[in-house]
Amino acid sequence: MTTPLYLVGTPLAGLAAGAELVLGGDEGRHAATVRRTRPGERVDLADGTGRVARCVVRAVGAGVLELEAEAIDEVPAPAVRLVLVQALAKGGRDELAVETATELGVDEVVPWQAERSVVVWTGDRGRRAHGKWLATVRAAAKQSRRARLPDVAEALTTAELARRVRECTVAGGLVLALDGDAPTTLAGLRLPARATEVLVVVGPEGGIAPSELAGLIAAGAVAVRLGPHVMRTSSAGAAALAVLSVRIGRWG
């Protein structure tokens, strides 16, 4: 059975094998009460920055695990960062896209207030929605046993996204805008050999507006299509990330 992983808020830097740790809070309650973890079992603790403590359970209390670290591992950052720019979408489809992207290994998710987005993030509603994305990323990272938590950026307007696209391409990165009418496929696109970051831009239901697409291309983005079928906003980014993960060697 796969060793369960729990995310902790305390950095694990400086720890060594033999260190004694206590897992409390929501994670400790889940481990002790819901999963009914027993002494002698093994669990992993991750701080979200790549450090993982491989632990054995020494004692179980009321919502608390007392642990001993057997090893401390460091999961290196990937050579190429994958970033999903996800347009806000109704019906929770943007959250589903973020959840799946996290499971697939995305390194950052960026909310985009696109022209065709029905959902609008403003004021308290925007802060709550951003908080839901953060919670979604955390839960998906834990479920998929990721040692590194993806970053969740603040929501961008189209003008701000164009600036980010320009900054990425000037630095040698690649920006892909998904468009069902693009003549070039993602699978057939020649990827730059030295790019350290790839942004995947996904529009809302209905796709990226023509004026927005033109602006992104002017800023340095490349329009690509995934295949012969039209995909929902909740699945298009995940499909693109899967193709890229194979092509850049993450899934070798």
PyMOL commands that set and color helices and strands:
alter all, ss='L'
color gray80, all
select helices_A, chain A and resi 25-34+90-104+123-143+158-170+210-219+233-247
alter helices_A, ss='H'
color red, helices_A
select strands_A, chain A and resi 5-7+20-23+42-46+51-61+64-74+81-87+108-112+151-152+174-178+197-202+222-224
alter strands_A, ss='S'
color yellow, strands_A
deselect
rebuild
show_as cartoon
